[in-house]
């Protein structure tokens, strides 16, 4: 069955499984979790903006590179990608989020 997005031709946000998030040092990673969640550990070098603050702080993000967006499980990051794409950003959702991420944290 086709989704409404497919039927109406809206762009589907690309995603990668968290386990495939390699070469972190060459990617712009945006963590949209809340501060108390980030305190438990984040991907080294990830930029942090809670999802609720994203519209007010989107100007802090680069428009000239792909943004890999992560949250706890992949739901908020999907919403963040949809919002950012509507504003002209290039995003990739990190599916599974930090629950699926097995790399180093800081």
Backbone as ProteinMPNN parsed JSONL, in Angstrom:
{"seq_chain_A": "XXXXXXXXXXXXXXXXXXXXXXXXXXXXXXXXXXXXXXXXXXXXXXXXXXXXXXXXXXXXXXXXXXXXXXXXXXXXXXXXXXXXXXXXXXXXXXXXXXXXXXXXXX", "coords_chain_A": {"N_chain_A": [[0.844, -1.18, 0.0], [0.576, 2.2, -0.827], [2.028, 5.065, 0.715], [0.702, 8.248, 1.811], [2.61, 10.148, 1.28], [4.028, 8.987, -0.848], [1.993, 8.879, -2.771], [1.423, 11.58, -3.259], [3.819, 12.582, -4.077], [5.747, 13.692, -2.384], [8.993, 14.321, -1.094], [10.916, 11.68, 0.171], [12.564, 11.341, 3.179], [15.943, 10.496, 3.281], [17.527, 7.735, 4.979], [19.836, 6.189, 7.256], [20.925, 3.208, 8.859], [21.76, 3.338, 12.313], [23.983, 1.802, 12.971], [25.49, 1.967, 10.707], [26.673, 4.417, 10.689], [29.403, 5.671, 9.913], [32.774, 7.041, 9.735], [32.52, 9.353, 11.329], [33.872, 11.725, 11.882], [33.905, 13.149, 9.53], [31.357, 13.925, 9.03], [28.499, 16.038, 9.525], [26.868, 15.893, 12.406], [23.797, 16.067, 13.972], [22.3, 16.162, 17.049], [19.178, 15.789, 18.373], [18.088, 15.352, 20.843], [16.927, 15.846, 24.264], [18.577, 17.827, 26.863], [18.963, 16.254, 29.264], [18.977, 13.686, 28.212], [21.156, 13.773, 26.5], [23.154, 14.03, 28.337], [23.652, 11.444, 29.093], [25.34, 10.505, 27.222], [26.735, 11.198, 24.026], [27.255, 11.148, 20.458], [30.608, 11.556, 19.62], [31.583, 14.866, 18.961], [29.125, 15.629, 17.956], [26.655, 18.072, 17.182], [24.391, 19.781, 19.236], [20.969, 20.366, 19.459], [17.978, 20.645, 20.984], [14.915, 19.178, 19.841], [12.623, 20.804, 20.2], [13.706, 23.352, 20.142], [14.608, 23.715, 17.619], [13.481, 25.221, 15.421], [13.985, 27.848, 16.181], [16.721, 27.89, 16.219], [17.78, 27.002, 13.834], [19.391, 28.425, 12.063], [21.969, 28.064, 12.91], [22.931, 25.882, 11.687], [24.674, 24.144, 9.023], [24.143, 24.885, 5.592], [25.414, 23.937, 3.463], [26.227, 21.318, 3.556], [25.522, 17.82, 4.158], [23.342, 16.962, 6.779], [23.369, 14.773, 9.411], [20.957, 13.44, 11.33], [20.197, 12.628, 14.641], [18.452, 10.985, 17.31], [16.917, 9.581, 20.21], [15.565, 7.197, 19.365], [14.959, 7.451, 16.672], [12.606, 8.624, 15.862], [12.075, 11.381, 16.592], [14.224, 12.486, 15.245], [13.52, 11.983, 12.618], [11.306, 13.693, 12.36], [12.661, 16.107, 12.734], [14.303, 16.101, 10.459], [12.367, 16.26, 8.414], [11.339, 18.817, 8.94], [13.679, 20.423, 8.622], [14.351, 19.847, 5.951], [12.214, 21.081, 4.689], [13.014, 23.63, 4.927], [15.131, 23.846, 3.274], [17.462, 22.422, 3.874], [19.79, 19.668, 3.619], [19.247, 16.507, 4.674], [19.82, 13.481, 6.575], [18.246, 10.869, 8.145], [19.13, 9.228, 11.111], [18.404, 6.151, 11.537], [16.939, 4.277, 14.129], [18.381, 5.548, 16.041], [20.138, 6.596, 19.033], [19.722, 4.347, 20.54], [20.334, 2.262, 18.854], [22.886, 2.844, 18.077], [26.256, 1.931, 18.21], [28.778, 2.916, 18.483], [31.572, 4.964, 19.72], [31.007, 7.18, 22.541], [30.679, 10.441, 24.023]], "CA_chain_A": [[0.0, 0.0, 0.0], [1.357, 3.428, -0.909], [1.774, 6.075, 1.73], [0.273, 9.533, 1.238], [3.818, 10.813, 0.773], [4.295, 8.418, -2.162], [0.914, 9.247, -3.681], [1.466, 12.997, -3.601], [5.122, 12.922, -4.609], [6.632, 14.375, -1.448], [10.316, 13.714, -0.958], [11.103, 10.812, 1.328], [13.84, 11.609, 3.826], [16.831, 9.334, 3.309], [17.968, 7.341, 6.31], [20.828, 5.132, 7.365], [20.896, 2.59, 10.183], [22.77, 3.896, 13.215], [25.192, 0.978, 12.923], [26.249, 2.333, 9.512], [27.175, 5.783, 10.817], [30.857, 5.573, 9.952], [33.472, 8.281, 9.391], [31.829, 10.422, 12.054], [34.629, 12.982, 11.869], [33.682, 13.865, 8.276], [29.929, 14.184, 8.897], [27.88, 16.954, 10.477], [25.851, 15.134, 13.133], [22.936, 16.883, 14.827], [21.57, 15.392, 18.054], [18.006, 16.582, 18.733], [17.555, 14.909, 22.136], [16.892, 16.813, 25.357], [19.831, 17.86, 27.615], [19.125, 15.128, 30.189], [19.31, 12.512, 27.407], [22.514, 13.958, 25.995], [24.058, 13.83, 29.476], [23.985, 10.016, 29.194], [26.339, 10.241, 26.191], [26.397, 11.584, 22.66], [28.267, 10.825, 19.464], [31.661, 12.573, 19.709], [31.54, 15.96, 17.997], [27.77, 15.951, 17.505], [26.097, 19.364, 17.542], [23.147, 19.487, 19.934], [19.846, 21.308, 19.523], [16.749, 19.895, 21.258], [13.925, 19.314, 18.771], [11.751, 21.942, 20.472], [14.42, 24.605, 19.882], [15.168, 23.672, 16.27], [13.034, 26.313, 14.544], [14.632, 29.095, 16.612], [18.18, 27.795, 16.105], [18.18, 26.371, 12.575], [20.432, 29.22, 11.421], [23.277, 27.587, 13.371], [23.271, 24.671, 10.938], [25.236, 24.396, 7.684], [23.285, 24.586, 4.442], [26.27, 23.457, 2.379], [26.612, 19.919, 3.748], [24.464, 16.94, 4.65], [23.214, 16.88, 8.232], [22.923, 13.47, 9.894], [20.185, 13.794, 12.513], [20.02, 11.498, 15.546], [17.738, 11.177, 18.572], [16.99, 8.347, 20.992], [15.137, 6.008, 18.624], [14.789, 7.735, 15.25], [11.337, 9.302, 15.575], [12.259, 12.844, 16.625], [15.165, 12.86, 14.189], [12.744, 11.988, 11.376], [10.552, 14.954, 12.363], [13.638, 17.183, 12.538], [14.687, 16.07, 9.044], [11.262, 16.785, 7.615], [11.301, 20.265, 9.136], [14.859, 21.032, 8.012], [14.233, 19.738, 4.495], [11.257, 22.103, 4.234], [13.738, 24.905, 4.978], [16.22, 23.807, 2.301], [18.63, 21.665, 4.337], [19.937, 18.29, 3.167], [19.296, 15.71, 5.905], [19.709, 12.03, 6.606], [17.799, 10.411, 9.45], [19.864, 8.088, 11.647], [17.351, 5.235, 11.975], [17.273, 3.521, 15.337], [18.927, 6.508, 16.984], [21.187, 6.227, 19.983], [19.46, 2.983, 21.019], [20.976, 1.339, 17.933], [24.257, 3.27, 17.836], [27.191, 1.131, 18.995], [30.106, 3.525, 18.429], [32.003, 5.682, 20.92], [30.221, 8.321, 23.007], [31.375, 11.347, 24.948]], "C_chain_A": [[0.89, 1.244, 0.0], [1.011, 4.367, 0.229], [1.283, 7.351, 1.045], [1.457, 10.274, 0.64], [4.13, 10.313, -0.633], [3.251, 8.872, -3.179], [1.002, 10.692, -4.147], [2.853, 13.48, -4.005], [6.045, 13.668, -3.666], [7.938, 13.601, -1.324], [10.372, 12.862, 0.309], [12.49, 11.068, 1.886], [14.72, 10.359, 3.78], [17.221, 9.003, 4.745], [19.056, 6.292, 6.192], [20.664, 4.502, 8.738], [22.017, 3.171, 11.043], [24.073, 3.11, 13.158], [26.066, 1.308, 11.717], [26.808, 3.75, 9.56], [28.692, 5.726, 11.027], [31.47, 6.917, 9.561], [32.804, 9.483, 10.035], [32.549, 11.755, 11.961], [34.407, 13.785, 10.592], [32.211, 14.202, 8.056], [29.478, 15.229, 9.924], [26.729, 16.195, 11.119], [25.116, 16.082, 14.073], [22.156, 15.963, 15.749], [20.423, 16.259, 18.545], [17.348, 16.109, 20.037], [17.6, 16.051, 23.153], [18.207, 16.741, 26.151], [20.028, 16.687, 28.579], [19.455, 13.832, 29.448], [20.751, 12.588, 26.906], [23.534, 13.727, 27.107], [24.447, 12.361, 29.646], [25.007, 9.604, 28.138], [25.84, 10.627, 24.817], [27.527, 11.166, 21.735], [29.328, 11.918, 19.521], [31.564, 13.6, 18.583], [30.156, 16.34, 17.52], [27.344, 17.313, 18.028], [24.743, 19.081, 18.178], [22.175, 20.663, 19.916], [18.604, 20.465, 19.824], [15.702, 20.177, 20.181], [13.033, 20.537, 18.98], [12.382, 23.298, 20.204], [14.861, 24.738, 18.426], [14.746, 24.847, 15.398], [13.705, 27.638, 14.909], [16.135, 29.086, 16.35], [18.673, 27.205, 14.791], [19.289, 27.128, 11.85], [21.842, 28.838, 11.845], [23.781, 26.415, 12.537], [23.795, 24.998, 9.547], [24.236, 24.03, 6.584], [24.094, 23.964, 3.31], [26.785, 22.031, 2.59], [25.433, 19.126, 4.294], [24.507, 16.883, 6.167], [22.648, 15.509, 8.585], [22.256, 13.707, 11.241], [19.887, 12.536, 13.332], [19.216, 11.922, 16.766], [17.851, 9.864, 19.347], [16.674, 7.121, 20.135], [14.956, 6.217, 17.123], [13.51, 8.456, 14.902], [11.485, 10.819, 15.556], [13.212, 13.29, 15.521], [14.469, 12.87, 12.834], [11.948, 13.289, 11.27], [11.48, 16.14, 12.113], [14.066, 17.249, 11.075], [13.593, 16.652, 8.163], [11.181, 18.301, 7.729], [12.47, 20.933, 8.403], [14.824, 20.953, 6.49], [13.273, 20.78, 3.945], [11.9, 23.489, 4.213], [14.967, 24.901, 4.074], [17.484, 23.09, 2.733], [18.612, 20.264, 3.747], [20.166, 17.427, 4.398], [19.234, 14.218, 5.635], [19.306, 11.656, 8.029], [18.637, 9.206, 9.869], [18.828, 7.164, 12.295], [17.816, 4.406, 13.168], [17.897, 4.377, 16.414], [20.024, 5.967, 17.886], [20.954, 4.823, 20.574], [20.173, 1.962, 20.14], [22.445, 1.66, 17.681], [25.21, 2.514, 18.768], [28.615, 1.707, 19.006], [30.455, 4.234, 19.721], [31.061, 6.835, 21.251], [31.09, 9.182, 23.9], [30.367, 11.931, 25.918]], "O_chain_A": [[1.857, 1.315, 0.759], [-0.141, 4.457, 0.654], [1.435, 7.506, -0.167], [1.326, 10.948, -0.382], [4.459, 11.105, -1.516], [3.587, 9.211, -4.314], [0.69, 10.996, -5.298], [3.042, 14.671, -4.25], [7.045, 14.23, -4.113], [7.965, 12.376, -1.439], [9.928, 13.282, 1.377], [13.479, 11.017, 1.155], [14.289, 9.283, 4.193], [17.243, 9.876, 5.614], [19.183, 5.604, 5.179], [20.299, 5.191, 9.69], [23.102, 3.461, 10.539], [25.152, 3.689, 13.283], [27.25, 0.97, 11.699], [27.361, 4.23, 8.57], [29.186, 5.731, 12.154], [30.765, 7.821, 9.112], [32.552, 10.497, 9.384], [31.909, 12.806, 11.96], [34.69, 14.982, 10.566], [31.853, 14.716, 6.997], [30.001, 15.296, 11.036], [25.734, 15.89, 10.462], [25.729, 16.8, 14.863], [21.431, 15.082, 15.284], [20.652, 17.346, 19.077], [16.189, 16.428, 20.302], [18.231, 17.083, 22.923], [18.883, 15.713, 26.123], [21.141, 16.175, 28.702], [20.139, 12.968, 29.996], [21.469, 11.588, 26.894], [24.651, 13.279, 26.845], [25.462, 12.062, 30.274], [25.49, 8.472, 28.157], [24.675, 10.415, 24.48], [28.631, 10.865, 22.19], [28.986, 13.099, 19.475], [31.474, 13.246, 17.407], [30.017, 17.288, 16.747], [27.633, 17.668, 19.171], [24.014, 18.214, 17.696], [22.509, 21.784, 20.3], [18.212, 19.645, 18.994], [15.619, 21.294, 19.671], [12.722, 21.237, 18.017], [11.672, 24.292, 20.054], [15.425, 25.762, 18.042], [15.583, 25.417, 14.698], [13.963, 28.462, 14.032], [16.758, 30.144, 16.268], [19.865, 26.934, 14.648], [20.051, 26.524, 11.095], [22.811, 29.247, 11.205], [24.934, 26.006, 12.671], [23.411, 26.008, 8.957], [23.572, 22.995, 6.649], [23.529, 23.514, 2.312], [27.685, 21.587, 1.877], [24.475, 19.69, 4.823], [25.577, 16.77, 6.765], [21.576, 15.132, 8.112], [22.913, 14.128, 12.192], [19.402, 11.53, 12.814], [19.287, 13.071, 17.201], [18.806, 9.114, 19.143], [17.405, 6.132, 20.162], [14.813, 5.246, 16.381], [13.332, 8.865, 13.755], [11.063, 11.47, 14.6], [13.026, 14.354, 14.93], [14.802, 13.694, 11.982], [11.918, 13.914, 10.21], [11.136, 17.063, 11.374], [14.18, 18.338, 10.512], [13.87, 17.449, 7.267], [10.976, 18.991, 6.731], [12.275, 21.89, 7.654], [15.226, 21.899, 5.813], [13.49, 21.309, 2.855], [11.398, 24.406, 3.564], [15.76, 25.843, 4.1], [18.488, 23.143, 2.023], [17.551, 19.734, 3.415], [21.169, 17.592, 5.092], [18.687, 13.757, 4.633], [19.943, 12.074, 8.995], [18.833, 8.275, 9.087], [18.428, 7.364, 13.442], [18.94, 3.905, 13.199], [17.94, 3.98, 17.579], [20.731, 5.018, 17.548], [21.895, 4.19, 21.053], [20.577, 0.906, 20.626], [23.172, 0.834, 17.129], [24.99, 2.467, 19.978], [29.546, 1.058, 19.483], [29.729, 4.126, 20.709], [30.404, 7.393, 20.372], [32.091, 8.73, 24.456], [30.734, 12.722, 26.787]]}, "name": "protein", "num_of_chains": 1, "seq": "XXXXXXXXXXXXXXXXXXXXXXXXXXXXXXXXXXXXXXXXXXXXXXXXXXXXXXXXXXXXXXXXXXXXXXXXXXXXXXXXXXXXXXXXXXXXXXXXXXXXXXXXXX"}
